[in-house]
Amino acid sequence: MSDLQKFATRRGAALDQVQRWVIEAMVLGAVADGEFTPRESDRIIRVIADNAEFTGMSADTLRGHLERAFDALVADGFDVRLAALAAGLPGYAERVLAMRCAVRVAFADGRLAEDELEFLRRMQRALGVVDADVARAFDEAQAVDFGGVPGDVEPVEAYLDCLLMAAAADRELHDEELATIIGFVLTRPELSGLDEDVLRDFIHARLREFASGGSAARLETLPDELLEPIQRENAYGLAVAVALADGELAPQEQAFLTHLRNALDIDDERAEHVISAMLRGQ
């Protein structure tokens, strides 16, 4: 088994748990008002289709996760399941994902009843999601599901370049950084089917370009591809993930992250929150 296959196997096991808990979060959001409507059921399917974290999930796996979520809710109640959700999703990025998906499902009919809104507040407290990320979840629900920016338009190349520029910042490619980059590629259906050798050759060629000064020019073009605030923060978060992959933040990596957030017009408070969230999730 190749290194990439081994990495994919380990990642697959962890991803299955994330899928399970995010689906349970959506179920909780759907029934917060005491009923589970066909519109909410359809919205769960749409959210799964929109998120790369669910790529390749079979219908049987989805059915099993849904059945377990409903059975657990009936047996334990909302408070116990919220506590289990928080324990099952220790990483902040996964908690934000669960919150975002739950908001989209609760918002399936275009409005929130008072009991749904109150439940989402409880979920926010249980998961420790900050107000700014909850506000973005509501904005995303309105934009993606009710006429805003299409949810399936993702600037994958820009994201990948942010990963690679962060890895090139200290002119060394650590194993942990390579694993993070490959992990991103494995989640993107747009990049599926890439030959492993071709992928590695591309990564090393791009790294050489960025390490020799190409990052400055690329930073200038990124804002034209990352049009939405959520896209810019996603790109910054990916770069932070690579920079912190080996457990340390070298001075060159810190300098690159500063240049990146300036290029993407991300304020210091938000940037510091992303970094601290990543550190808590390690």
N, C-alpha and C positions, 0 to 999 in steps of 0.2 A: 504494500500500500504506500502511495506517495505521501510526501509531507502535506501537500494540498488536500489529498483525500482524508488523511488523518485529522487535519484541521477541520475539514468540513464535517466529519463524523462527530467530533467533539462539539462543534458549533450547533449541529443539528439537534443533539440531545438537549442543549440549553435552550435553543429556539423553540422546541416543542413545549417546554414549560412556560416560556413567555407567551406563546400562542394560547395555551390553556388559560392563563390568568387574564389575558386581555379579553378573551371571549367571555370569561365570567364577568369582567367589568362591564362589557356591553349588555349582558343579560341583566345585571343589576340595574343599569341605567334604563333598560327597556321596561322593566316591571316596577319601577319606583312609584308609578302612579296607580299600581294595583292591577294592571292588565298588560297583556302582551298582544299587540295588534299586528295584523299582516304587514302594515307599513313598517313597523319596527323590525319585523323579521326580514323584510326585504332590505332594510337599511344595514342590518348586520352583514348580509351577503355582500352588499355594495362596499362596505368598509373593508371587508376581507379582500375583495377584489382590488381595492385601491392601495393597499399597503403591502410593500414588498416582504414584510415579515411573514406573510401568509402564503407566499409563492410556493406552489407545489402541494399545498394541503389537499388531501383527498376528501371526498364527501363523507366517507365513513369516519375519518378523523374529526371533522367538523361536527358531525352528528354526535359522536361520543363526547366531545368537549361540551356541547350544548346540554346534553342529557345530564352530565355530571354537575354542571353549573345549576341547572334547575333543581335537581335532587338535593344538592347541598343547601341551596337557599331555603327550600321547604323544610329541611331537617334542622338547619341552624339559625335561620333568620338573617336579617341584613347586617346587624352589628358584628356578628361572628364572621360572616363572610367578608366584610370590609377589613377586619383585622387579618384574616387569612390572606386576602389580596395584598395587603401591605407587606406581610411577611414573605409572600411568594415572589414579590417584585422588589428586591432590595436595591436595585440600581435606579437612579433618578430618571434616566432616559426612558426606561421601561415603564416607570410610573406615569410619566408624562404621556407616553403612548397610550396607556390604559385610560387615562383621563380624557384624552382627545377622542378616543373611540367611543367611550361611554357618552360623551357630550353629543357626538354625532347621532348616536342611536336615540338618546332621549329627545333630541331635537327633530326626530323623524317627521313629525307633522308640521314643522315650521314654527312651533311655539313650545314653551315650557310651562306646564302646570306648576302651581306653587309647591306641591309635594315632590315633583321632579327636581325643581330648583333646590329645594332644601336637601334632598338626597345628594345632589351633586356637590353641595357645600360640605356635607359629611364625608363624601369620598375625597374631596380636596384635603380636608383635615387629616383623614386617615393616611393618605399617601404622601402628605407633606409637600404638595405641589404649590408653588408660589403663585400669587395673584396674576402676575404677568403671563405665565404659561397658561393659566385657566382662561384669561382673556383671549389669548391667541387660539385656544381650542374653540371658543365660541365664534371667533371671527372665521376660523377655518370651516366650521360647520355651516355657517351662512354662505361663505364663498363657494365651497365645493358642492354643496347639495342644493343651493338655491340661487344659482345663476351667476356665481362669481368666477374666479380663476379656475380652470379645469384642474381636477386633482391628479390627472394622469400625465401632466406635462412636467417632467422633472429634468433639471439640468444636470444629467448624470456626468457628462464630461467635466463640467466645472467642479462638481463634487470630487471626482477622482483626482483632478489636478490639485485641489486643496489638500487632499491626503498626501499626494506625492511631494508637493512643495514643503509640507511640514516635515516629512521624512528626510528631505534633502537639506533641511536647514542646518544641521550639524555635520553634514557631509558624511554621515554614516547611516547604513541601513541595518537596524537591529532586527533580530528575528521577530520580536514582538510587534515591531512596526510593519514588517512584511505581512504578518498574520492579520493585523487589523486591516490592511489594504485589501488583501485577498478576501477577507470576510465581507467587506463592502461589495466587492465584485460578485461574490456568491449570492448576495441578496438582490441583485439587479437583473430582472428578466431581460432587459435590453442587452446585457452583456453575457447572457447564457450561451453555452456552447463554445466558449473560447478555449483553444488549446492551451494547456498549462505552460508549455514552453514558450508559446507566443506571448502569453500574458506576462511571464517573467521577463522576456526580452523587452517588451514594451515598458514595463515598470522600470527596468534598469536604464533604458535609453532616455526615458522622461526624467529620471532622477539625475542623470548626467547633465541634461539640458538645464534643469533647475539649479543644480549645484554650481554650474559655471556662469550663473548670472541671469538665467532666463526667467527667474521668478518675478523680477521687477516688471517686466513687460506683461507677464501673464496677469499680475495683480491689477494692471490698468484696464484689462478687458473683462475681468470678472463681473463688475457691476452691471454690464450690459447683458449678461446672461442670467444673473441672479437678481431678478426684478422685484421679488416679493420679500418682505422682512423675514418671513419664516424660512425661505430658501437661503438667505444670507446667514441666518443663525444656524441652520442645518450645516452649511458649509463650514462655518467657524467651529461648530461642535465636532465635526469629523476631523478637522485639523488638530483640535485639542486632543481628541482620542489618540491620534497617532503620536503627537508630541509626548503624551503621558504614558504611552504603551509600555515603556521600559521602567516606569515608576519614578522617573525623574524628568525635570524640565530644565534642559540646558540653556545657558544664556542666549545661544543662537536661536534656539526654538522659541524662547520667550520674545526675542526681537521679531521673529517672523510673525508670531501671533499678533503682536502689536501692529505690524504693517498690514496684516490681513484685516484686522478689525477696523483699522482706519480706512482701508480701501473699500470696505463694505459698509462703512458708516454705522458700526455697532458701538453703542456708548459703553463707557468703562464699567458702569454698574452691571449691565447685562453681560458683558464679557466676563467679568469676575464671577458672576453667578454661574455661567456655563462651566468655567474651570473648577469652581468649588463643587458643583454638582458631579462633575466627572470624578473628582478626587473621592467624594463620598461613595460613589458607585464602584470604586475599585475593590 
